[in-house]
Each structure stands twice: as C-alpha cells, then as structure tokens.
C-alpha cells in the first residue's frame, strides 16, 4: 500500500516563507550590530567577555552588564574620533556713515574669508536716503573670529553677540545610524538578488523601499549637520542712526511698555472714530426726517382710531301723530 504524501497548502507555504525571511533579517541585523561592536571595541580591555566565558559577578551575585559598558565605551571612542562639533553663529549691529559703502565692504570681507552672502536688504527712509539695512553672510567656522574682527572696522559696533551649540552627540549618533542603515540596505539587496518566490520578492522590495527612505533622510540630516558645523552665519544690522537700546526688565520698563501700548491703542481708536464720523453724520441726516415722520404718524394714528370709534349721537325725533 503506497503512502500518501501531504504537501503544505499555499497559505502554509507563504507563512513558512515569511518566517524564514524574518529569521534572515533578524540574523542580518544581529550580525551587523555585532560587527560594529567588535570593530569599535577591538584592542580594548573593556569589551564583552569572549565566547564561553562567564561574566564576572560581585559578592551579591549580580552580573555586570558588559553589553552596556561596551556600548558606552564605543560611544566615547566615537566622540573622541570625530572631535567636538560646534554650531557657531554671531550677530552684529553697526552704526555706519553709508549703507551702500558698508555693505560693499562686508561683501568683500566675506569673499576674502571664502564665504558667501546669504541675504541683503537696504531700506530707504523718508528723505529717499538709505537709513537702515541688514546683510547676512556665511563663512567657515574656523575663520569666524577673524571675520568678526574685520567687520567691526566697518562701523561703530553698538551690539555684538555670539553663540555656540554642541552637536557632537547628535552628529555621532546620526553618522552611526547612516553606516548601520547603509549596511542593512546592502544586505536586503543581496537577499533580494537571491529570492526565488514571488512572496519573498514582494516582502523584500517593501522592506528595501522603507529602509532606503530612512537612509536618505538620515543622509540629508547628516549633510545638514556637517554644513552647520563647517559654516557659521553672521547677521549684520546696519543703520546710519543709533540703534535703540534694549530696555532692561523691571517695573519701570513694564510701565513704559504699558503706557506706549495705551497711547498706541488710543491713537488707533481716535483714528477709527474720525474715519467713521463723516458716515455717521450723513446717515443721521438721511434718517432723521424718516424717524420724525414715523413717530408723528404713530402719535396721530391712536387719535384717529379713537375718533372713529366714538358712537354717533341720537337722530331727530319723528313728528307726533296728534
């Protein structure tokens, strides 16, 4: 008697293929993480225990987390390898004699420092002469201080401030994620080239599109970080007059600000009343006769109705028969 061989159904085959694909992806991710950890921790004594060794324990029987220590050491090594990453920027307010001449000098300084002009605006005053303006340039971060020193000679510095932001952690994390995602995308492409069934092809293509999109976003973020670190913007405000000083905080400054707001609101209210008053007068001239006529009619109507409602008097007596 021949034995009957049971073959798995289509649904079961798809499930088996999905489980196998998930296992391959998981093994690939683990190997990628393990490879990066080995590279970063090679040659150091603080890495994870070798295969077959038991993690050291303290007297209380607690096992030390070697994986956490290895990751921390790897992160510190990555920070040390890339160095400190700072995003620097500066702002200046200059009182100058001529806006056009000063703007030309600032453009020349930006070119000499291997920078570029990002934006430039000049505003004309009531007399038709330029009185205020602004120009923003971008120069290499290494020459930021030298550029500021040259710009300060263009006019009288009235306000100057600068700031720095440490983005080393973000930079290292983004760079590591880009490397990991690049390896993952390459592995998915390799699996895609070896896929034989339609279900595997569809699943791998979907996974590849998602990871490629994430890789593109991370690459753009890393490029933006590199530009922000390598180039520093300088915003320069120009004026032929003195800049208004920044009011200090406190009761007097608050009182002054409140009085300014009150006078400004009162001026707006008076302006609105003055604009509406002519229309109100014209409407009143037209409506006054109409209102007077309607009131007079309303007063005369009850008297007329009362007169009409009175009964008529007795008529003449008829002549007697005698």
Helices and strands as residue ranges (DSSP letters): H 10-41, H 66-82, E 86-95, H 99-112, E 116-124, E 130-140, G 141-143, H 144-151, E 156-166, H 168-194, H 198-230, E 231-239, H 251-309
